[in-house]
Amino acid sequence: MAKDLNVTILLDVYGQLLTEKQRNAIDMYYNEDLSLSEIADVIDISRQGVRESIKQGEKHLTNYEEKLGIVERFHNISSKLEKLNALLENTDFDGKDEFYGLIDEISKEI
């Protein structure tokens, strides 16, 4: 089972919406880097049960993001804030109107 590290971000945002078993299995698999067998020993279910728990949890996390889009919005806002910071550090503008116009444009996008 290949690890998609974006799942850790989704788990941080939507983890409380999962069952405790799904949340713990995904956390141990992605954040603690435990194998399926090690997780099975810790939570006392079969290796296959752990795999199914992780797969179901990943499916739910993906569905939450598709419907709510919180992580995508966070990335978009972060990108725009980086543009604003770069703009504020740039002093090569001829006029203040152009400078403030760009800041206004980016801030409206946010």
For each residue, the residues with C-beta under 8 A, 3 or more apart:
1: 36 51 54 55
2:
3: 7 29 30
4: 7 58
5: 8 9 30
6: 9 10
7: 3 4 10 11 26 30 58 61
8: 5 11 12 30 31
9: 5 6 12 13 71
10: 6 7 13 14 15 61 62 64 65 71
11: 7 8 14 15 18 23 26 27 30 31 61
12: 8 9 15
13: 9 10 64 65 70 71
14: 10 11 17 18 60 61 64 65 68 70
15: 10 11 12 18 23 26 27 61
16: 23
17: 14 60 64
18: 11 14 15 22 23 26 57 60 61
19: 22 23 57
20: 23 24
21: 24 25 43 45 53
22: 18 19 25 26 53 54 56 57 60
23: 11 15 16 18 19 20 26 27 57
24: 20 21 27 28 43
25: 21 22 28 29 39 43 50 53 54 57
26: 7 11 15 18 22 23 29 30 53 54 57 58 61
27: 11 15 23 24 30 31 32
28: 24 25 31 32 34 38 39 42 43
29: 3 25 26 32 33 34 36 39 50 54
30: 3 5 7 8 11 26 27 33
31: 8 11 27 28
32: 27 28 29
33: 29 30
34: 28 29 38 39 42
35: 38 39
36: 1 29 39 40 47 50 51 54
37: 40 41 47
38: 28 34 35 41 42
39: 25 28 29 34 35 36 42 43 50
40: 36 37 43 44 45 46 47 49 50
41: 37 38 44
42: 28 34 38 39
43: 21 24 25 28 39 40 50
44: 40 41
45: 21 40 49 50 53
46: 40 49 50
47: 36 37 40 50 51
48: 51 52
49: 40 45 46 52 53
50: 25 29 36 39 40 43 45 46 47 53 54
51: 1 36 47 48 54 55
52: 48 49 55 56
53: 21 22 25 26 45 49 50 56 57
54: 1 22 25 26 29 36 50 51 57 58
55: 1 51 52 58 59
56: 22 52 53 59 60
57: 18 19 22 23 25 26 53 54 60 61
58: 4 7 26 54 55 61 62
59: 55 56 62 63
60: 14 17 18 22 56 57 63 64
61: 7 10 11 14 15 18 26 57 58 64 65
62: 10 58 59 65 66
63: 59 60 66 67
64: 10 13 14 17 60 61 67 68
65: 10 13 14 61 62 68 69 70 71 72
66: 62 63 69
67: 63 64
68: 14 64 65
69: 65 66 72 73
70: 13 14 65 73 74
71: 9 10 13 65 74 75
72: 65 69 75 76
73: 69 70 76 77
74: 70 71 77 78
75: 71 72 78 79
76: 72 73 79 80
77: 73 74 80 81 110
78: 74 75 81 82
79: 75 76 82 83
80: 76 77 83 84 106 109 110
81: 77 78 84 85 110
82: 78 79 85 86
83: 79 80 86 87 106
84: 80 81 87 88 103 106 107
85: 81 82 88 89
86: 82 83 89 90
87: 83 84 90 99 102 103 106
88: 84 85 103
89: 85 86
90: 86 87 93
91:
92:
93: 90 96 98 99
94: 98
95: 98 99
96: 93 99 100
97: 100 101
98: 93 94 95 101 102
99: 87 93 95 96 102 103
100: 96 97 103 104
101: 97 98 104 105
102: 87 98 99 105 106
103: 84 87 88 99 100 106 107
104: 100 101 107 108
105: 101 102 108 109
106: 80 83 84 87 102 103 109 110
107: 84 103 104 110
108: 104 105
109: 80 105 106
110: 77 80 81 106 107
